[in-house]
């Protein structure tokens, strides 16, 4: 479960913020469903060229590269990340002012964390079970009781770091750090097959590796979008959807500032 800095008014160091908001790191972003890394005809040609019988490693790696480009070139995108350590996180991203805005919902068992990053602020909300996992929650049950299931508007330092986590380059780096380099993949011979992913025709490219199979499911029609990637060796299981479907990221109603929350906690002691 991602940690959350639950001490109202505290301005955590940048590294701590990055860990606390891991639900916002990784996953894709970018421009339109048909723009990206080539035309629909090019995508079909690439998929056909890297057929199950061809064993063309370099062509398969090129298709993977095109799929990553196309996916992270989406302005609107939903990703779902499943990990053993953090549980399941659903992230939606959209343009917002001068930077990307996003929403994240993390769940692990009964614990839950929600984040909303607008163009100007970060809002967070934790369930009682999630807040109890934090050092502050363990030391101060009253704090947990006051803060549970309430939206808090975070301080400027935290908001700045969170905004960076909504950026396409940040989330692309998160993914690429968990898979072999595309240069390495170009030297390996994958297995390919035609599959369906959420009723969508796809090409499944499987690399057999010591840590378990690395699998990419790539849309076989239209832009070669990455629909899902899994790799047990790095606890990677992420799927992408809602490519280019617009939505708004708005501040939650009833959110209180960290200062006000701190005062409420003190008053309840």
Beta strands, then each sheet from edge to edge (+ up, - down):
strand 1: 30-31
strand 2: 74-74
strand 3: 77-83
strand 4: 87-96
strand 5: 99-108
strand 6: 111-117
strand 7: 122-126
strand 8: 152-153
strand 9: 191-197
strand 10: 200-207
strand 11: 214-219
strand 12: 226-231
strand 13: 236-241
strand 14: 256-257
sheet 1: 1+ 2+
sheet 2: 9+ 10- 11+ 12- 13+ 3- 4+ 5- 6+ 7- 8+ 14+
end
